[in-house]
Amino acid sequence: MIDNRRSFLKKMVATSVNITFSNLLFSFENIEAGKNYPINFFTKPLDKYGHDFMIDTIKMGGVDGMDLTVRPRGSVLPERVAEDLPLVAEMARKNGLLLEMMVSNITSAETPHAKNVLKIAAQHDIKHYRMGYFRYNDEEKAEETIARANTQILSLIDINAQYGIQGGYQNHTGNYFGAPLWDLIGVLEKVASPWISSQFDIYHAYSEGFRSWQVSMEMMAPKIGSLAIKDFTWEINNGKAKIKKVPLGQGIVDLDGFFKNIKNMNIKAPITLHIEYPLLERNEENLSLIKKQKIMVAKIHNDVQFIKSKLHQYQII
């Protein structure tokens, strides 16, 4: 059935059917599963604990699936994807977890191991991967960085289409291409392919565009393939502002506005939950593994319940 759907999607792309990016690769599977907004856990904070512990913790936290790191220093290393990814995929399946998303360092067709990573990922039903980043720098003008990003992103379209997997570029605070969002919107409009999308991150959109993020989200909406969510507040130290990452609902990100937009803009895409505040405090690092896990599960569960409550509150599900 999955192969048939991928063939169907490729035919649609070949005939230039105009269809919303976020619906193209996800809607068929999600309608069957009854989940238009599966909540996936970005595995970065659990990568160091090993696959058994990671999957067990995520399952107890109440998420639907994993947003697995398949990159250098990740849960699965790119050079070992053929050996390790099938094992993680089988473990996830046996534990009732989805594995439809992954985080990569892929920025072009020439990224080491890119083709093999995407091929193996697609074979194990991963439908969406987050790309690596491009940075603005002192060696080239901003317009040159944008042109470079455009060229390298274009190089991935045929590979993505061949394997039936969608790339997503995350907007990220700082000197990253995509941080101001208008640059990424422009490139996605030029690329104009359903195999390349936006991973819209409300945390980074809000920190870069406190009063303008709503406009950016509206412009990006047709190109959104996944939704990243986390929260923060500002701290002032010695006259300088610094981001402090906090649990969902405890910061200043306009999460109500975010979920309202999802509803009003009819965005249908999987959610990736990013927990970047400490899952363990320093004084908890020396506890037994079982006690650590209990603390982690409680924090994951609280954020999952927050997301579910907002999805229900705004009648998204």
MINUBA-679565 format. One record per residue (C-alpha): residue number from 0; residue in one letter; x, y negated, z. Coordinates in steps of 0.001 Angstrom, whole numbers, plus 500000, padded with zeros to 6 digits. Layout:
! residues N
{node NUM 'a' {X Y Z}}
...
! end
This chain:
! residues 317
{node 0 'm' {500000 500000 500000}}
{node 1 'i' {502816 497552 500841}}
{node 2 'd' {504552 498254 497504}}
{node 3 'n' {501257 497673 495688}}
{node 4 'r' {500752 494351 497463}}
{node 5 'r' {504270 493221 496640}}
{node 6 's' {503723 494120 492968}}
{node 7 'f' {500481 492135 493063}}
{node 8 'l' {502236 489119 494565}}
{node 9 'k' {504999 489242 491973}}
{node 10 'k' {502420 489261 489174}}
{node 11 'm' {500737 486224 490736}}
{node 12 'v' {504058 484369 490823}}
{node 13 'a' {504811 485372 487223}}
{node 14 't' {501500 483911 486056}}
{node 15 's' {502127 480694 488046}}
{node 16 'v' {498984 481006 490130}}
{node 17 'n' {498750 478027 492478}}
{node 18 'i' {498315 479413 495995}}
{node 19 't' {499223 478090 499441}}
{node 20 'f' {502686 479321 500471}}
{node 21 's' {501666 480294 503987}}
{node 22 'n' {498832 482489 502738}}
{node 23 'l' {500702 484207 499936}}
{node 24 'l' {502890 486638 501806}}
{node 25 'f' {500988 487042 505033}}
{node 26 's' {497254 486968 504547}}
{node 27 'f' {496737 490467 503168}}
{node 28 'e' {498503 492239 506026}}
{node 29 'n' {497153 489973 508719}}
{node 30 'i' {493512 490246 507669}}
{node 31 'e' {493810 494012 507949}}
{node 32 'a' {495468 493726 511341}}
{node 33 'g' {493032 491087 512518}}
{node 34 'k' {495924 488741 513302}}
{node 35 'n' {496381 485598 511241}}
{node 36 'y' {498705 484204 513911}}
{node 37 'p' {500859 487026 515310}}
{node 38 'i' {503120 485796 518107}}
{node 39 'n' {506703 486928 517552}}
{node 40 'f' {509550 486533 520012}}
{node 41 'f' {512817 485017 518757}}
{node 42 't' {515219 487576 520211}}
{node 43 'k' {518274 485347 520723}}
{node 44 'p' {518026 485145 524561}}
{node 45 'l' {517784 488953 524809}}
{node 46 'd' {520336 489949 522176}}
{node 47 'k' {523104 490660 524681}}
{node 48 'y' {521060 493239 526586}}
{node 49 'g' {520787 495897 523887}}
{node 50 'h' {517869 497082 521787}}
{node 51 'd' {516132 499302 524354}}
{node 52 'f' {515998 496592 527006}}
{node 53 'm' {515096 493912 524476}}
{node 54 'i' {512153 495819 523014}}
{node 55 'd' {510910 496951 526425}}
{node 56 't' {511006 493370 527756}}
{node 57 'i' {509284 491902 524712}}
{node 58 'k' {506542 494510 524845}}
{node 59 'm' {505858 493845 528539}}
{node 60 'g' {505829 490098 527815}}
{node 61 'g' {502725 490556 525695}}
{node 62 'v' {503968 489352 522320}}
{node 63 'd' {502854 490935 519050}}
{node 64 'g' {506280 491366 517520}}
{node 65 'm' {509896 490325 517146}}
{node 66 'd' {511674 487598 515244}}
{node 67 'l' {514894 489594 515135}}
{node 68 't' {518337 488031 514827}}
{node 69 'v' {520164 489620 511882}}
{node 70 'r' {523240 487446 511689}}
{node 71 'p' {526766 487174 513101}}
{node 72 'r' {526618 487607 516907}}
{node 73 'g' {522974 488625 516544}}
{node 74 's' {521061 491701 517598}}
{node 75 'v' {521889 493294 514242}}
{node 76 'l' {525103 492360 512463}}
{node 77 'p' {524819 491765 508702}}
{node 78 'e' {527596 494246 507939}}
{node 79 'r' {525743 496927 509922}}
{node 80 'v' {522240 496227 508665}}
{node 81 'a' {521907 499574 506855}}
{node 82 'e' {522766 501498 510020}}
{node 83 'd' {521149 499408 512762}}
{node 84 'l' {518069 497720 511314}}
{node 85 'p' {516225 500994 510566}}
{node 86 'l' {516792 502076 514177}}
{node 87 'v' {515418 498814 515595}}
{node 88 'a' {512467 498933 513185}}
{node 89 'e' {511594 502459 514299}}
{node 90 'm' {511912 501522 517974}}
{node 91 'a' {509613 498547 517427}}
{node 92 'r' {507061 500688 515616}}
{node 93 'k' {507023 503320 518359}}
{node 94 'n' {506412 500580 520912}}
{node 95 'g' {503568 499014 518945}}
{node 96 'l' {505513 495880 518039}}
{node 97 'l' {505519 494142 514675}}
{node 98 'l' {508828 493531 512945}}
{node 99 'e' {507843 491157 510149}}
{node 100 'm' {510284 488321 510832}}
{node 101 'm' {514021 487932 511189}}
{node 102 'v' {516562 485142 511657}}
{node 103 's' {519569 485142 509333}}
{node 104 'n' {522579 483036 508371}}
{node 105 'i' {521698 483276 504668}}
{node 106 't' {522006 479975 502814}}
{node 107 's' {522530 481218 499244}}
{node 108 'a' {522825 484327 497112}}
{node 109 'e' {526567 484198 497793}}
{node 110 't' {526296 484448 501590}}
{node 111 'p' {528196 487614 502586}}
{node 112 'h' {525859 490643 502803}}
{node 113 'a' {522838 488521 501804}}
{node 114 'k' {521486 490859 499121}}
{node 115 'n' {521902 493961 501239}}
{node 116 'v' {520348 492313 504307}}
{node 117 'l' {517292 491214 502326}}
{node 118 'k' {516966 494564 500581}}
{node 119 'i' {517105 496588 503806}}
{node 120 'a' {514840 494128 505621}}
{node 121 'a' {512188 494363 502905}}
{node 122 'q' {512383 498155 502961}}
{node 123 'h' {511380 497968 506623}}
{node 124 'd' {508442 495618 506009}}
{node 125 'i' {510077 492369 507115}}
{node 126 'k' {508214 489708 505156}}
{node 127 'h' {509895 486496 506273}}
{node 128 'y' {513441 485475 507115}}
{node 129 'r' {514714 482229 508527}}
{node 130 'm' {517594 480852 506534}}
{node 131 'g' {520877 479423 507758}}
{node 132 'y' {521447 475666 507905}}
{node 133 'f' {523011 472928 505816}}
{node 134 'r' {524667 470024 507637}}
{node 135 'y' {525157 466425 506700}}
{node 136 'n' {528852 465587 507070}}
{node 137 'd' {531540 462968 506497}}
{node 138 'e' {532934 464759 503449}}
{node 139 'e' {529936 464133 501207}}
{node 140 'k' {527138 461610 500855}}
{node 141 'a' {523696 462531 502145}}
{node 142 'e' {522351 462801 498603}}
{node 143 'e' {525143 465263 497793}}
{node 144 't' {524206 467424 500787}}
{node 145 'i' {520596 467431 499627}}
{node 146 'a' {521655 468400 496098}}
{node 147 'r' {523841 471204 497490}}
{node 148 'a' {520979 472510 499603}}
{node 149 'n' {518678 472416 496585}}
{node 150 't' {521127 474399 494435}}
{node 151 'q' {521810 477041 497065}}
{node 152 'i' {518139 477467 497947}}
{node 153 'l' {517319 477908 494255}}
{node 154 's' {519834 480756 494077}}
{node 155 'l' {517707 482784 496523}}
{node 156 'i' {514396 482693 494662}}
{node 157 'd' {515028 485626 492318}}
{node 158 'i' {516429 487808 495108}}
{node 159 'n' {513486 487010 497396}}
{node 160 'a' {511027 487765 494602}}
{node 161 'q' {512838 491004 493714}}
{node 162 'y' {512546 492350 497257}}
{node 163 'g' {509246 490680 498192}}
{node 164 'i' {510541 488680 501129}}
{node 165 'q' {510024 484969 501824}}
{node 166 'g' {512795 482663 503011}}
{node 167 'g' {511949 479888 505455}}
{node 168 'y' {514046 476839 506298}}
{node 169 'q' {513658 475554 509858}}
{node 170 'n' {513766 471824 510558}}
{node 171 'h' {516346 471321 513322}}
{node 172 't' {517278 468244 515349}}
{node 173 'g' {520646 466645 514664}}
{node 174 'n' {522775 466148 511565}}
{node 175 'y' {521044 469040 509833}}
{node 176 'f' {519463 468900 506410}}
{node 177 'g' {515739 469188 507207}}
{node 178 'a' {515884 467304 510503}}
{node 179 'p' {514078 464210 509159}}
{node 180 'l' {511718 466529 507223}}
{node 181 'w' {511340 464230 504185}}
{node 182 'd' {514534 465737 502715}}
{node 183 'l' {513270 469289 503115}}
{node 184 'i' {509825 468367 501760}}
{node 185 'g' {511503 466922 498663}}
{node 186 'v' {513582 470028 498017}}
{node 187 'l' {510654 472400 498562}}
{node 188 'e' {508589 470372 496113}}
{node 189 'k' {511375 470616 493509}}
{node 190 'v' {511942 474320 494134}}
{node 191 'a' {508174 474944 493980}}
{node 192 's' {508378 478658 494742}}
{node 193 'p' {506244 480714 497136}}
{node 194 'w' {509373 482704 497966}}
{node 195 'i' {510884 479688 499778}}
{node 196 's' {508953 477972 502563}}
{node 197 's' {509198 475830 505673}}
{node 198 'q' {509536 477254 509146}}
{node 199 'f' {507901 474260 510777}}
{node 200 'd' {509343 473705 514254}}
{node 201 'i' {507158 471361 516299}}
{node 202 'y' {509837 470844 518980}}
{node 203 'h' {512367 469546 516464}}
{node 204 'a' {509741 467638 514458}}
{node 205 'y' {508598 465866 517622}}
{node 206 's' {512092 465058 518912}}
{node 207 'e' {513072 463536 515537}}
{node 208 'g' {509737 461878 514758}}
{node 209 'f' {507972 461014 518005}}
{node 210 'r' {505294 458939 516294}}
{node 211 's' {505585 460161 512688}}
{node 212 'w' {505658 463952 513013}}
{node 213 'q' {501938 464235 512210}}
{node 214 'v' {502496 462682 508780}}
{node 215 's' {505414 465028 508119}}
{node 216 'm' {503385 468072 509146}}
{node 217 'e' {500541 467040 506847}}
{node 218 'm' {502936 466704 503910}}
{node 219 'm' {504655 469977 504764}}
{node 220 'a' {501448 471953 505417}}
{node 221 'p' {501090 473627 501987}}
{node 222 'k' {504692 474824 502229}}
{node 223 'i' {504624 476246 505777}}
{node 224 'g' {505384 479955 505932}}
{node 225 's' {505892 480234 509700}}
{node 226 'l' {505472 478152 512847}}
{node 227 'a' {508142 477794 515543}}
{node 228 'i' {507089 476615 518995}}
{node 229 'k' {508921 475433 522105}}
{node 230 'd' {508815 472438 524441}}
{node 231 'f' {511166 469855 525933}}
{node 232 't' {511401 466662 527912}}
{node 233 'w' {513975 463871 528043}}
{node 234 'e' {516512 463388 530837}}
{node 235 'i' {518492 460185 531261}}
{node 236 'n' {522050 460701 532505}}
{node 237 'n' {524424 457734 532737}}
{node 238 'g' {522223 455760 530388}}
{node 239 'k' {522135 458506 527738}}
{node 240 'a' {519096 460542 526750}}
{node 241 'k' {519438 464313 526733}}
{node 242 'i' {516938 467009 525827}}
{node 243 'k' {515882 469391 528576}}
{node 244 'k' {514186 472559 527323}}
{node 245 'v' {511199 473666 529384}}
{node 246 'p' {508334 476221 529312}}
{node 247 'l' {505396 475481 527030}}
{node 248 'g' {503088 472836 528422}}
{node 249 'q' {505662 471449 530866}}
{node 250 'g' {507276 469030 528444}}
{node 251 'i' {506302 466105 526243}}
{node 252 'v' {505776 467824 522878}}
{node 253 'd' {502267 467109 521589}}
{node 254 'l' {501231 470756 521492}}
{node 255 'd' {497530 469863 521494}}
{node 256 'g' {498080 467775 518377}}
{node 257 'f' {500104 470624 516871}}
{node 258 'f' {497331 473185 517330}}
{node 259 'k' {494686 470713 516164}}
{node 260 'n' {496672 470272 512967}}
{node 261 'i' {496958 474019 512450}}
{node 262 'k' {493177 474178 512597}}
{node 263 'n' {492416 471062 510564}}
{node 264 'm' {495076 471715 507915}}
{node 265 'n' {494059 475368 507608}}
{node 266 'i' {497604 476601 508136}}
{node 267 'k' {497770 480382 508446}}
{node 268 'a' {501208 481654 509361}}
{node 269 'p' {502963 483806 511956}}
{node 270 'i' {504232 482122 515101}}
{node 271 't' {507744 482522 516440}}
{node 272 'l' {508120 481755 520136}}
{node 273 'h' {511503 480242 520965}}
{node 274 'i' {512429 480364 524638}}
{node 275 'e' {515547 478255 524975}}
{node 276 'y' {515177 477245 528600}}
{node 277 'p' {516949 479716 530938}}
{node 278 'l' {515201 483052 531266}}
{node 279 'l' {517356 483485 534365}}
{node 280 'e' {518675 480875 536763}}
{node 281 'r' {522317 481085 537819}}
{node 282 'n' {521457 482558 541191}}
{node 283 'e' {519496 485325 539450}}
{node 284 'e' {522296 486513 537183}}
{node 285 'n' {523631 488959 539775}}
{node 286 'l' {520293 490645 540436}}
{node 287 's' {519682 494219 539340}}
{node 288 'l' {518625 494714 535731}}
{node 289 'i' {515109 495702 536826}}
{node 290 'k' {514701 492499 538860}}
{node 291 'k' {516079 490414 535994}}
{node 292 'q' {513633 492004 533618}}
{node 293 'k' {510694 491269 535893}}
{node 294 'i' {511604 487564 535944}}
{node 295 'm' {512083 487460 532165}}
{node 296 'v' {508818 489237 531449}}
{node 297 'a' {506898 486776 533638}}
{node 298 'k' {508327 483769 531762}}
{node 299 'i' {507687 485282 528337}}
{node 300 'h' {504164 486247 529374}}
{node 301 'n' {503379 482716 530587}}
{node 302 'd' {504421 481174 527262}}
{node 303 'v' {502495 483808 525293}}
{node 304 'q' {499367 483111 527326}}
{node 305 'f' {499795 479382 526712}}
{node 306 'i' {499861 479954 522946}}
{node 307 'k' {496851 482260 523063}}
{node 308 's' {494888 479776 525148}}
{node 309 'k' {495536 477001 522601}}
{node 310 'l' {494624 479240 519667}}
{node 311 'h' {491302 479919 521389}}
{node 312 'q' {490779 476357 522617}}
{node 313 'y' {491010 474956 519097}}
{node 314 'q' {489040 477865 517617}}
{node 315 'i' {491924 478953 515450}}
{node 316 'i' {491273 482588 516326}}
! end
